[in-house]
């Protein structure tokens, strides 16, 4: 995503050649892709003066915007992810999580968090829980889908450190890692109990946290220090730290688990890191203000 210019850039994952640039709504920050890789869904966050209220649906093969979904009265859609064929997204202005059905082309579920600045989210691998990072409340909200009646949801708020934002769940679904922007720590939450079991020092501002595909390591980006770091997820020990510079934010693991892509927001580049030797393997020129990243594998 190029959030300053309102566009989505499609890049070949092997050659790093830019294939297309597609206009979206204003201020797109994050995106997700359907399981078959054919559709991308862009959260149009908006600008400081004009809150966004839409999601762009992109045909990846045709390289064009199919439609723009109005999510009003919800405002500032941001975190967005696909699970079970549905698109879950946060709306920061209205502190909600909503679900969009791309087949029916409608929002079929909305739940408020009751917290401030609900920013990013993840869905558990078993699709039974949603976790949100609430920057303004210093909490993580757990939404558990119950079977007592349709739509039944249990909500739990988990206190964490200051300004939580980066959030990811381990591939086995057992741990949730949440970065604190204000104190540089990471809270590790046991998803069975939904309680913090450990707080570890990570960096100055771990704005994104992302597990490798095998779950053995965890990557963080730190825009304040201009660094990218890798930790062993079992021992919690830092493996290596790389100087990226230029405000690194978005982090994306390649399906082959051999590369990770990091958006350098102020350099208008995406930096490619080799996960095998933790070296910089390349740089991709982008549009203005690269941020969210997603992988589309066409099936």
C-alpha positions as CSV (number, residue, x, y, z in Angstrom):
1,X,0.0,0.0,0.0
2,X,1.2,3.5,-0.8
3,X,-0.8,5.4,1.7
4,X,0.3,8.9,0.9
5,X,-0.8,8.7,-2.7
6,X,-3.8,6.3,-2.3
7,X,-2.7,3.4,-4.4
8,X,-2.0,-0.4,-4.3
9,X,1.1,-1.6,-6.1
10,X,1.3,-5.2,-7.4
11,X,4.8,-6.6,-7.5
12,X,6.1,-9.9,-8.9
13,X,7.3,-11.9,-5.8
14,X,10.3,-13.4,-7.6
15,X,11.6,-10.7,-10.0
16,X,10.4,-7.7,-7.8
17,X,9.2,-6.1,-11.0
18,X,6.3,-3.7,-10.5
19,X,3.3,-5.1,-12.5
20,X,0.7,-2.5,-11.8
21,X,-0.4,0.5,-9.7
22,X,-4.1,0.8,-8.9
23,X,-5.9,3.7,-7.3
24,X,-7.8,3.1,-4.1
25,X,-9.5,5.3,-1.6
26,X,-7.8,8.0,0.4
27,X,-5.1,7.0,2.9
28,X,-5.0,3.2,2.5
29,X,-3.0,1.7,5.3
30,X,-3.5,-2.1,5.4
31,X,-4.8,-4.8,3.1
32,X,-5.5,-8.5,3.0
33,X,-6.0,-11.1,0.2
34,X,-8.5,-13.9,-0.4
35,X,-7.4,-17.4,0.1
36,X,-7.3,-18.0,-3.6
37,X,-5.2,-14.9,-4.2
38,X,-7.6,-13.4,-6.7
39,X,-9.0,-10.6,-4.6
40,X,-7.4,-8.0,-2.4
41,X,-9.2,-5.9,0.2
42,X,-7.9,-2.5,1.1
43,X,-8.8,-0.6,4.2
44,X,-9.1,3.1,3.2
45,X,-8.2,4.8,6.5
46,X,-8.5,8.4,5.2
47,X,-6.6,11.5,6.0
48,X,-6.4,13.5,9.3
49,X,-9.0,15.9,8.0
50,X,-11.2,13.3,6.2
51,X,-11.8,10.0,7.9
52,X,-12.1,7.1,5.5
53,X,-15.3,5.0,5.3
54,X,-14.6,2.4,2.6
55,X,-12.9,-0.8,1.6
56,X,-11.6,-1.2,-2.0
57,X,-12.0,-4.6,-3.5
58,X,-9.3,-5.3,-6.1
59,X,-9.2,-7.9,-8.8
60,X,-5.6,-9.0,-8.6
61,X,-5.5,-10.7,-12.1
62,X,-7.3,-7.9,-13.9
63,X,-5.4,-5.4,-11.9
64,X,-8.3,-3.0,-11.2
65,X,-10.7,-1.9,-8.5
66,X,-13.9,-4.0,-8.7
67,X,-15.9,-1.9,-6.2
68,X,-15.6,0.3,-3.2
69,X,-17.6,-0.9,-0.2
70,X,-19.1,1.9,1.9
71,X,-18.7,0.9,5.6
72,X,-20.6,3.9,7.0
73,X,-21.4,4.8,9.7
74,X,-18.2,3.0,10.7
75,X,-15.1,5.1,10.3
76,X,-11.4,4.8,9.7
77,X,-11.1,1.1,8.7
78,X,-7.6,0.0,9.4
79,X,-6.5,-3.5,10.5
80,X,-7.9,-6.1,8.0
81,X,-7.5,-9.9,7.6
82,X,-9.2,-12.8,5.8
83,X,-10.5,-15.8,7.7
84,X,-12.8,-18.5,6.5
85,X,-13.7,-16.6,3.3
86,X,-14.8,-13.5,5.3
87,X,-13.0,-10.2,5.7
88,X,-12.6,-9.0,9.3
89,X,-11.6,-5.3,9.9
90,X,-11.2,-2.8,12.6
91,X,-12.7,0.7,12.5
92,X,-10.6,3.0,14.7
93,X,-13.0,6.0,14.8
94,X,-15.9,3.9,16.0
95,X,-14.0,1.3,18.0
96,X,-15.5,-1.7,16.3
97,X,-14.7,-5.0,14.5
98,X,-16.8,-5.8,11.5
99,X,-17.0,-8.6,9.0
100,X,-17.5,-8.3,5.3
101,X,-18.9,-11.1,3.1
102,X,-17.4,-10.7,-0.4
103,X,-19.8,-13.2,-1.9
104,X,-22.9,-11.5,-0.7
105,X,-21.2,-8.0,-0.8
106,X,-22.4,-7.0,2.6
107,X,-21.3,-6.4,6.1
108,X,-22.9,-9.2,8.1
109,X,-21.5,-8.7,11.6
110,X,-20.4,-5.8,13.8
111,X,-19.1,-5.8,17.4
112,X,-17.9,-2.9,19.5
113,X,-14.8,-3.2,21.6
114,X,-15.6,-0.5,24.0
115,X,-12.0,0.6,23.8
116,X,-10.2,3.6,22.3
117,X,-8.3,3.4,18.9
118,X,-9.0,-0.2,18.0
119,X,-6.2,-0.4,15.4
120,X,-5.0,-3.8,14.3
121,X,-6.4,-7.4,14.7
122,X,-5.7,-11.0,14.2
123,X,-8.0,-14.1,14.0
124,X,-7.0,-17.3,15.7
125,X,-6.1,-20.2,13.4
126,X,-9.2,-22.1,14.6
127,X,-11.4,-19.0,13.8
128,X,-12.9,-19.0,17.3
129,X,-11.3,-15.8,18.5
130,X,-10.5,-12.3,17.3
131,X,-7.8,-10.2,19.1
132,X,-7.5,-6.4,18.7
133,X,-4.8,-4.0,19.7
134,X,-6.4,-0.9,21.2
135,X,-3.8,1.9,21.2
136,X,-5.8,4.4,23.2
137,X,-6.8,2.1,26.0
138,X,-3.5,0.2,26.4
139,X,-5.5,-3.1,26.1
140,X,-6.0,-6.1,23.9
141,X,-9.6,-7.2,23.3
142,X,-10.4,-10.9,22.9
143,X,-13.6,-11.7,21.2
144,X,-14.6,-15.4,21.5
145,X,-17.4,-16.8,19.3
146,X,-19.7,-18.9,21.4
147,X,-22.1,-21.7,20.3
148,X,-24.9,-20.9,22.7
149,X,-26.8,-18.9,20.1
150,X,-26.0,-17.3,16.7
151,X,-23.8,-14.3,17.1
152,X,-23.0,-15.0,20.8
153,X,-19.6,-13.5,21.7
154,X,-17.6,-13.3,24.9
155,X,-15.5,-10.2,25.2
156,X,-12.4,-10.0,27.5
157,X,-10.1,-6.9,27.8
158,X,-6.5,-7.7,28.6
159,X,-4.3,-4.9,30.1
160,X,-0.9,-4.5,28.3
161,X,1.7,-1.8,28.0
162,X,1.4,1.7,26.5
163,X,0.1,2.1,23.0
164,X,-0.2,-1.5,21.8
165,X,-0.2,-1.8,18.1
166,X,1.8,-4.6,16.5
167,X,0.0,-7.9,17.1
168,X,0.3,-11.5,15.8
169,X,-0.7,-14.9,16.9
170,X,1.6,-18.0,16.6
171,X,0.7,-20.5,13.9
172,X,-0.3,-23.1,16.5
173,X,-2.6,-20.5,18.1
174,X,-1.1,-20.8,21.5
175,X,0.5,-17.4,22.0
176,X,-0.4,-13.8,21.1
177,X,2.5,-11.3,20.9
178,X,1.7,-7.6,21.2
179,X,4.2,-4.7,20.8
180,X,4.0,-1.6,23.0
181,X,4.9,1.5,21.1
182,X,5.5,3.7,24.1
183,X,7.8,1.5,26.2
184,X,9.4,-0.9,23.7
185,X,8.2,-4.1,25.3
186,X,6.2,-7.0,24.0
187,X,3.4,-8.7,26.0
188,X,3.1,-12.4,25.4
189,X,-0.4,-13.6,26.0
190,X,-1.5,-17.2,26.7
191,X,-4.5,-17.6,24.4
192,X,-6.0,-20.5,26.5
193,X,-6.4,-18.2,29.5
194,X,-6.2,-14.8,27.7
195,X,-3.7,-13.6,30.4
196,X,-0.3,-12.0,30.0
197,X,2.3,-14.6,30.9
198,X,5.4,-12.7,30.0
199,X,6.6,-9.1,29.2
200,X,9.9,-8.9,27.4
201,X,12.1,-6.0,26.2
202,X,12.2,-5.8,22.4
203,X,13.2,-2.4,21.0
204,X,12.3,1.2,21.3
205,X,9.1,1.1,19.3
206,X,8.0,-2.4,18.1
207,X,5.3,-1.1,15.8
208,X,4.8,-4.4,14.0
209,X,5.4,-8.0,15.2
210,X,5.1,-11.0,12.8
211,X,5.8,-14.7,13.2
212,X,7.7,-16.6,10.6
213,X,5.5,-19.2,8.8
214,X,6.9,-22.0,10.9
215,X,6.4,-20.1,14.2
216,X,10.0,-20.5,15.3
217,X,11.0,-16.9,15.0
218,X,9.4,-13.5,15.4
219,X,10.2,-10.3,13.5
220,X,9.7,-6.7,14.6
221,X,10.0,-3.4,12.9
222,X,11.1,-0.3,14.8
223,X,10.6,3.0,13.0
224,X,12.2,5.1,15.8
225,X,15.5,3.2,15.6
226,X,15.1,2.4,11.9
227,X,15.7,-1.3,12.6
228,X,14.4,-4.7,11.9
229,X,15.0,-7.5,14.5
230,X,14.5,-11.2,14.7
231,X,13.8,-13.1,17.9
232,X,13.7,-16.8,18.8
233,X,10.1,-17.3,19.8
234,X,10.8,-20.2,22.1
235,X,13.8,-18.8,24.0
236,X,12.6,-15.1,23.6
237,X,16.3,-14.2,22.7
238,X,17.2,-11.8,20.0
239,X,18.9,-13.4,17.1
240,X,19.9,-10.4,15.0
241,X,19.1,-6.8,14.4
242,X,19.4,-5.1,11.0
243,X,19.6,-1.4,10.2
244,X,16.9,-0.6,7.7
245,X,16.5,3.1,8.2
246,X,13.8,5.4,6.8
247,X,10.9,4.4,9.2
248,X,10.3,0.7,8.7
249,X,6.7,-0.4,9.4
250,X,4.9,-3.1,7.5
251,X,6.3,-6.7,7.7
252,X,5.4,-9.6,5.4
253,X,6.6,-13.2,5.5
254,X,7.0,-14.9,2.1
255,X,5.2,-18.3,1.8
256,X,8.6,-20.0,1.3
257,X,9.7,-18.8,4.8
258,X,13.0,-17.7,3.3
259,X,12.3,-14.0,2.9
260,X,10.6,-11.2,4.8
261,X,9.5,-7.9,3.2
262,X,9.7,-4.6,5.3
263,X,8.2,-1.4,4.1
264,X,10.5,1.6,4.6
265,X,7.9,4.3,4.8
266,X,10.0,7.4,4.4
267,X,12.3,6.0,1.7
268,X,9.5,4.8,-0.6
269,X,11.0,1.3,-0.7
270,X,10.3,-2.2,0.5
271,X,13.4,-3.9,1.8
272,X,13.8,-7.7,1.2
273,X,15.6,-9.6,4.0
274,X,17.0,-13.1,3.6
275,X,15.7,-15.1,6.5
276,X,18.4,-17.8,6.1
277,X,21.4,-15.5,6.8
278,X,19.5,-12.4,7.9
279,X,21.0,-10.1,5.2
280,X,19.4,-7.5,3.0
281,X,18.7,-9.2,-0.3
282,X,17.1,-6.4,-2.2
283,X,15.1,-3.2,-2.4
284,X,11.9,-2.5,-4.3
285,X,11.0,1.0,-5.4
286,X,7.4,1.9,-4.4
287,X,5.0,4.8,-4.5
288,X,4.8,7.5,-1.8
289,X,4.5,6.2,1.8
290,X,4.6,2.3,1.6
291,X,2.9,0.7,4.6
292,X,0.7,-2.5,4.5
293,X,1.9,-5.6,2.6
294,X,0.2,-8.8,1.6
295,X,1.0,-11.9,-0.5
296,X,-1.3,-13.0,-3.3
297,X,-0.8,-16.6,-4.4
298,X,-3.1,-17.3,-7.3
299,X,-4.9,-20.6,-7.1
